[in-house]
Amino acid sequence: MEYHSKITTEFIKLDSLLKYEGLVETGGDAKIRIQSGEVKVNGETCTMRGKKLRPGDRVELDGNTVLIE
């Protein structure tokens, strides 16, 4: 499923986005999923939970895709 997430700030951190979109329940879940290599940013595996995402970035987890607007 593809989601569109509109942000009103310059960026949002990867772990915060996963929580905001409901793809994980807690920050701890986000940390584990990111560090285990389960999350892709713009098609590449990302293990940095503080990765700054900006409009145009695409995040994938468990068959779900979030496009930052």
C-alpha positions, -999 to 999 in steps of 0.1 A, spaced: 0 0 0 13 35 -8 8 64 16 15 101 11 28 120 41 28 158 40 53 174 63 53 211 73 89 212 85 121 211 66 126 173 74 113 144 95 135 118 110 131 82 97 121 67 131 95 95 137 80 90 102 75 52 109 57 60 141 37 89 126 25 67 98 16 38 121 41 14 105 56 7 139 40 10 174 69 25 193 102 42 189 119 10 201 102 -10 174 114 16 148 149 13 161 150 -25 159 134 -26 124 157 1 110 189 -13 125 181 -48 113 180 -35 77 142 -39 71 136 -3 60 145 11 26 148 48 18 147 57 -19 152 20 -28 183 15 -6 185 -2 28 189 24 55 201 16 90 203 52 103 172 59 124 179 96 125 181 98 87 165 131 77 138 127 52 127 155 29 99 160 4 104 136 -25 119 108 -4 103 73 -5 103 49 25 95 12 23 87 -13 51 67 -45 50 53 -38 15 41 -4 25 55 27 8 54 63 22 61 92 -2 71 124 16 54 155 2 
